[in-house]
């Protein structure tokens, strides 16, 4: 499971000037596989919020990740917005570093007591898992003037996927249940040959551990489409349909 850390740093100016107080959080984007295969896309989201009653500017922000991720780009080059995006009126200028990127002179207004606004900044960072398997960490560090003690981290575990798999399917007709079922379904963990779907029913050939597939949910009315891998038992198999894009896509991962 991905680890998420949120920390807070607080200023200590004279009381008459008020206090800024920055909260930083970092996590995997919703739906991101926490166990990507080498070469898979990994998306992190970072949020900064001033929960104090005084504005703070000249914040130097850095995001650093382990070398098990691929580099974003050449050091000192401007960030590609498709890979590093910043949302909020207080965003600065993004430059790649050897270990990630910096975004200089961020500004956060005083807490306005409502979601969004000038007291918040959000980053979205798109990385690629490298060839080295194991745990990889990405750490964000906002540094307001006189303070560089805020750190927010998230992790993934890069995992080699099974090789040579086809994604199989079968459409199962659902008969009415008489009387209607009121108990919970029971799922087993055993993996035996009879659990494998027909080898001739290939939905997608040569799938890897984490990829987008064409829309596969096309079974006949009144049926439930099942999916399985031809390469035997996998610890986990996830299929998520994304209907927010056209045509709809199916995201498959297994590990």
C-alpha positions as a Python dict, from the first residue, in 0.01 Angstrom:
ca = {
    (1, 'X'): (0, 0, 0),
    (2, 'X'): (123, 350, -79),
    (3, 'X'): (247, 550, 216),
    (4, 'X'): (121, 905, 256),
    (5, 'X'): (272, 1164, 490),
    (6, 'X'): (133, 1507, 576),
    (7, 'X'): (331, 1755, 783),
    (8, 'X'): (280, 2113, 898),
    (9, 'X'): (525, 2396, 961),
    (10, 'X'): (435, 2715, 1145),
    (11, 'X'): (588, 3063, 1146),
    (12, 'X'): (663, 3255, 1464),
    (13, 'X'): (657, 3628, 1380),
    (14, 'X'): (525, 3889, 1627),
    (15, 'X'): (159, 3831, 1711),
    (16, 'X'): (52, 4160, 1554),
    (17, 'X'): (162, 4031, 1212),
    (18, 'X'): (-26, 3703, 1237),
    (19, 'X'): (109, 3358, 1158),
    (20, 'X'): (135, 3157, 839),
    (21, 'X'): (99, 2780, 872),
    (22, 'X'): (159, 2551, 576),
    (23, 'X'): (11, 2200, 554),
    (24, 'X'): (160, 1972, 286),
    (25, 'X'): (20, 1638, 168),
    (26, 'X'): (133, 1397, -102),
    (27, 'X'): (-41, 1085, -233),
    (28, 'X'): (-90, 868, -539),
    (29, 'X'): (-356, 994, -777),
    (30, 'X'): (-691, 818, -740),
    (31, 'X'): (-684, 490, -934),
    (32, 'X'): (-303, 478, -954),
    (33, 'X'): (-165, 127, -919),
    (34, 'X'): (64, 123, -612),
    (35, 'X'): (258, -171, -760),
    (36, 'X'): (359, -55, -1109),
    (37, 'X'): (574, -259, -1346),
    (38, 'X'): (897, -114, -1491),
    (39, 'X'): (809, 152, -1749),
    (40, 'X'): (460, 212, -1613),
    (41, 'X'): (328, 562, -1551),
    (42, 'X'): (308, 672, -1185),
    (43, 'X'): (108, 983, -1095),
    (44, 'X'): (147, 1172, -766),
    (45, 'X'): (-61, 1462, -640),
    (46, 'X'): (73, 1723, -396),
    (47, 'X'): (-130, 1981, -205),
    (48, 'X'): (-4, 2286, -18),
    (49, 'X'): (-240, 2493, 197),
    (50, 'X'): (-184, 2790, 423),
    (51, 'X'): (-401, 2731, 729),
    (52, 'X'): (-265, 3039, 908),
    (53, 'X'): (-400, 3394, 923),
    (54, 'X'): (-108, 3560, 741),
    (55, 'X'): (8, 3529, 380),
    (56, 'X'): (348, 3380, 296),
    (57, 'X'): (551, 3434, -21),
    (58, 'X'): (893, 3344, -164),
    (59, 'X'): (829, 2974, -98),
    (60, 'X'): (1089, 2754, -268),
    (61, 'X'): (930, 2418, -351),
    (62, 'X'): (1126, 2104, -443),
    (63, 'X'): (1010, 1757, -538),
    (64, 'X'): (1270, 1480, -525),
    (65, 'X'): (1230, 1114, -613),
    (66, 'X'): (1444, 803, -581),
    (67, 'X'): (1659, 698, -881),
    (68, 'X'): (1430, 399, -932),
    (69, 'X'): (1206, 645, -1119),
    (70, 'X'): (1307, 767, -1465),
    (71, 'X'): (1428, 1129, -1488),
    (72, 'X'): (1168, 1388, -1585),
    (73, 'X'): (1404, 1573, -1818),
    (74, 'X'): (1740, 1744, -1850),
    (75, 'X'): (1849, 1942, -1544),
    (76, 'X'): (1773, 2317, -1565),
    (77, 'X'): (1519, 2268, -1847),
    (78, 'X'): (1171, 2413, -1802),
    (79, 'X'): (913, 2159, -1687),
    (80, 'X'): (677, 2004, -1939),
    (81, 'X'): (321, 2090, -1818),
    (82, 'X'): (211, 1742, -1925),
    (83, 'X'): (449, 1597, -1665),
    (84, 'X'): (446, 1864, -1392),
    (85, 'X'): (140, 2086, -1359),
    (86, 'X'): (73, 2349, -1093),
    (87, 'X'): (-277, 2476, -1013),
    (88, 'X'): (-338, 2789, -808),
    (89, 'X'): (-278, 3163, -840),
    (90, 'X'): (42, 3139, -637),
    (91, 'X'): (236, 2906, -871),
    (92, 'X'): (591, 2999, -964),
    (93, 'X'): (833, 2875, -1233),
    (94, 'X'): (918, 2505, -1265),
    (95, 'X'): (1271, 2383, -1352),
    (96, 'X'): (1397, 2023, -1367),
    (97, 'X'): (1674, 1918, -1127),
    (98, 'X'): (1891, 1601, -1133),
    (99, 'X'): (1655, 1442, -877),
    (100, 'X'): (1319, 1596, -967),
    (101, 'X'): (1211, 1958, -1003),
    (102, 'X'): (1198, 2295, -827),
    (103, 'X'): (921, 2554, -841),
    (104, 'X'): (1040, 2889, -713),
    (105, 'X'): (870, 3184, -546),
    (106, 'X'): (536, 3025, -461),
    (107, 'X'): (285, 3244, -279),
    (108, 'X'): (5, 3140, -46),
    (109, 'X'): (-256, 3386, 80),
    (110, 'X'): (-394, 3368, 433),
    (111, 'X'): (-648, 3094, 496),
    (112, 'X'): (-984, 3201, 352),
    (113, 'X'): (-1176, 2924, 529),
    (114, 'X'): (-1303, 2768, 205),
    (115, 'X'): (-1181, 2504, -42),
    (116, 'X'): (-967, 2633, -328),
    (117, 'X'): (-853, 2991, -363),
    (118, 'X'): (-523, 3172, -327),
    (119, 'X'): (-439, 2989, -2),
    (120, 'X'): (-391, 2658, -187),
    (121, 'X'): (-156, 2519, -453),
    (122, 'X'): (-183, 2173, -611),
    (123, 'X'): (77, 1987, -815),
    (124, 'X'): (29, 1682, -1039),
    (125, 'X'): (349, 1492, -1119),
    (126, 'X'): (369, 1217, -1383),
    (127, 'X'): (670, 984, -1350),
    (128, 'X'): (778, 655, -1506),
    (129, 'X'): (881, 354, -1301),
    (130, 'X'): (1241, 254, -1374),
    (131, 'X'): (1380, -95, -1433),
    (132, 'X'): (1483, -154, -1070),
    (133, 'X'): (1215, -335, -871),
    (134, 'X'): (1146, -244, -508),
    (135, 'X'): (1008, 44, -302),
    (136, 'X'): (1045, 394, -449),
    (137, 'X'): (971, 717, -265),
    (138, 'X'): (884, 1066, -389),
    (139, 'X'): (929, 1352, -138),
    (140, 'X'): (794, 1706, -163),
    (141, 'X'): (956, 1989, 38),
    (142, 'X'): (813, 2340, 50),
    (143, 'X'): (1056, 2589, 205),
    (144, 'X'): (902, 2915, 326),
    (145, 'X'): (1145, 3191, 431),
    (146, 'X'): (1345, 3078, 733),
    (147, 'X'): (1192, 2729, 740),
    (148, 'X'): (1268, 2412, 546),
    (149, 'X'): (1127, 2146, 776),
    (150, 'X'): (812, 2043, 588),
    (151, 'X'): (826, 1710, 403),
    (152, 'X'): (547, 1504, 247),
    (153, 'X'): (621, 1164, 90),
    (154, 'X'): (445, 885, -96),
    (155, 'X'): (576, 548, -215),
    (156, 'X'): (513, 278, -473),
    (157, 'X'): (660, -70, -508),
    (158, 'X'): (790, -143, -858),
    (159, 'X'): (712, -508, -936),
    (160, 'X'): (800, -735, -1229),
    (161, 'X'): (478, -856, -1392),
    (162, 'X'): (418, -1211, -1512),
    (163, 'X'): (533, -1258, -1873),
    (164, 'X'): (348, -1386, -2178),
    (165, 'X'): (-8, -1334, -2058),
    (166, 'X'): (-325, -1312, -2263),
    (167, 'X'): (-636, -1160, -2113),
    (168, 'X'): (-917, -1416, -2146),
    (169, 'X'): (-1290, -1361, -2109),
    (170, 'X'): (-1618, -1548, -2074),
    (171, 'X'): (-1976, -1421, -2072),
    (172, 'X'): (-2186, -1590, -1804),
    (173, 'X'): (-2565, -1572, -1815),
    (174, 'X'): (-2723, -1466, -1490),
    (175, 'X'): (-3033, -1665, -1403),
    (176, 'X'): (-3287, -1507, -1163),
    (177, 'X'): (-3226, -1606, -804),
    (178, 'X'): (-3531, -1763, -642),
    (179, 'X'): (-3563, -1672, -367),
    (180, 'X'): (-3345, -1357, -395),
    (181, 'X'): (-3004, -1399, -239),
    (182, 'X'): (-2972, -1219, 96),
    (183, 'X'): (-2640, -1362, 221),
    (184, 'X'): (-2291, -1239, 135),
    (185, 'X'): (-2092, -1385, -152),
    (186, 'X'): (-1801, -1608, -57),
    (187, 'X'): (-1472, -1572, -244),
    (188, 'X'): (-1195, -1831, -227),
    (189, 'X'): (-819, -1786, -268),
    (190, 'X'): (-745, -2122, -433),
    (191, 'X'): (-602, -2111, -785),
    (192, 'X'): (-666, -2433, -976),
    (193, 'X'): (-672, -2526, -1349),
    (194, 'X'): (-1051, -2541, -1360),
    (195, 'X'): (-1065, -2170, -1274),
    (196, 'X'): (-905, -2074, -1609),
    (197, 'X'): (-1136, -1932, -1877),
    (198, 'X'): (-1142, -2080, -2232),
    (199, 'X'): (-807, -2022, -2404),
    (200, 'X'): (-981, -1943, -2735),
    (201, 'X'): (-1154, -1640, -2584),
    (202, 'X'): (-866, -1392, -2610),
    (203, 'X'): (-978, -1041, -2527),
    (204, 'X'): (-627, -893, -2548),
    (205, 'X'): (-302, -1069, -2636),
    (206, 'X'): (34, -1008, -2470),
    (207, 'X'): (-81, -780, -2191),
    (208, 'X'): (174, -634, -1951),
    (209, 'X'): (144, -549, -1583),
    (210, 'X'): (-16, -206, -1620),
    (211, 'X'): (-175, -74, -1938),
    (212, 'X'): (-479, 89, -2093),
    (213, 'X'): (-690, -138, -2311),
    (214, 'X'): (-975, -71, -2557),
    (215, 'X'): (-1323, -84, -2412),
    (216, 'X'): (-1377, -454, -2340),
    (217, 'X'): (-1708, -444, -2156),
    (218, 'X'): (-1924, -559, -2449),
    (219, 'X'): (-2101, -870, -2322),
    (220, 'X'): (-2459, -951, -2421),
    (221, 'X'): (-2750, -820, -2217),
    (222, 'X'): (-2817, -1028, -1909),
    (223, 'X'): (-2462, -1159, -1887),
    (224, 'X'): (-2163, -1089, -1668),
    (225, 'X'): (-1827, -1069, -1847),
    (226, 'X'): (-1546, -1237, -1653),
    (227, 'X'): (-1173, -1184, -1715),
    (228, 'X'): (-872, -1400, -1634),
    (229, 'X'): (-503, -1425, -1726),
    (230, 'X'): (-367, -1714, -1932),
    (231, 'X'): (-34, -1716, -1746),
    (232, 'X'): (-174, -1877, -1435),
    (233, 'X'): (-237, -1738, -1092),
    (234, 'X'): (-162, -1375, -1018),
    (235, 'X'): (-180, -1232, -668),
    (236, 'X'): (-414, -952, -774),
    (237, 'X'): (-591, -849, -1095),
    (238, 'X'): (-759, -511, -1129),
    (239, 'X'): (-976, -384, -1416),
    (240, 'X'): (-1124, -34, -1398),
    (241, 'X'): (-1340, 117, -1671),
    (242, 'X'): (-1288, 488, -1739),
    (243, 'X'): (-1603, 626, -1901),
    (244, 'X'): (-1489, 988, -1866),
    (245, 'X'): (-1301, 964, -2198),
    (246, 'X'): (-1435, 882, -2542),
    (247, 'X'): (-1410, 609, -2642),
    (248, 'X'): (-1421, 455, -2296),
    (249, 'X'): (-1101, 284, -2182),
    (250, 'X'): (-1025, -8, -1954),
    (251, 'X'): (-722, 9, -1723),
    (252, 'X'): (-577, -333, -1643),
    (253, 'X'): (-310, -414, -1390),
    (254, 'X'): (-190, -735, -1229),
    (255, 'X'): (94, -816, -993),
}
